[in-house]
Amino acid sequence: MNIDIIKQLLIDALGDCEVFVEGEGNHLTVTAIGEVFEGKRSVQRQQHVYAILKDYIAEGTIHAVNMKTYTPSEWQAV
């Protein structure tokens, strides 16, 4: 699995988001910051990102995803 490809896939699909992807093997940690998450509950945010990665998850390229999603104002508070 190429982390740069996954990162670019997320950037392309999420629009104006800042995305960080780390991983080892087929386990990923994704941090995404963007307005796209404004007004969405945590589970809705995760569903949005999982929908982008679903093909990689289904084929087993990605086994597990640890996800952190923030709006820009939430990220500033971290």
C-alpha positions in Angstrom: 0.0 0.0 0.0 1.3 3.4 -1.0 0.5 6.0 1.6 1.0 8.8 -0.8 -1.7 7.4 -3.2 -4.1 7.1 -0.3 -3.4 10.6 0.8 -3.9 12.0 -2.7 -7.2 10.0 -3.0 -8.5 11.6 0.2 -7.3 15.1 -0.8 -9.0 14.8 -4.2 -12.3 13.5 -2.7 -12.5 15.8 0.3 -11.7 19.0 -1.5 -10.2 21.8 0.5 -8.9 19.7 3.3 -5.6 19.2 4.9 -4.9 15.5 5.2 -2.2 13.6 7.0 -1.8 9.8 6.5 0.6 7.5 8.4 0.6 3.8 8.3 2.4 0.5 8.8 1.4 -2.4 6.7 -2.3 -2.2 6.0 -3.2 -0.1 9.1 -3.6 3.6 8.6 -3.9 6.7 10.8 -5.8 9.5 8.9 -6.1 13.0 10.2 -8.3 15.3 8.1 -9.0 19.0 8.7 -11.6 20.8 6.7 -14.9 22.7 6.4 -16.4 19.6 4.9 -16.8 18.3 8.5 -18.7 21.4 9.7 -22.0 20.5 11.3 -21.5 16.7 11.0 -21.4 14.4 14.0 -18.3 12.2 14.5 -19.9 9.1 12.9 -20.9 11.1 9.9 -17.4 12.4 9.4 -16.0 8.9 9.7 -18.6 7.5 7.2 -17.6 10.2 4.8 -13.9 9.2 4.9 -14.7 5.4 4.9 -16.8 5.9 1.8 -13.7 7.2 0.0 -11.6 4.3 1.1 -14.2 1.5 0.8 -12.6 -0.1 -2.3 -9.3 -0.4 -0.6 -10.9 -1.8 2.5 -13.0 -4.3 0.6 -10.0 -5.6 -1.3 -7.9 -5.9 1.9 -5.3 -3.3 1.0 -6.5 -1.4 4.1 -7.4 -3.4 7.1 -7.8 -0.8 9.8 -8.2 3.0 9.9 -7.7 5.1 12.9 -9.4 8.4 12.0 -9.4 11.9 13.4 -11.5 14.5 11.7 -11.6 18.2 12.6 -13.1 21.4 11.3 -10.5 24.2 11.1 -11.7 25.8 14.3 -11.6 22.5 16.1 -8.0 21.9 14.8 -6.9 25.3 16.2 -8.2 24.3 19.6 -6.1 21.0 19.7 
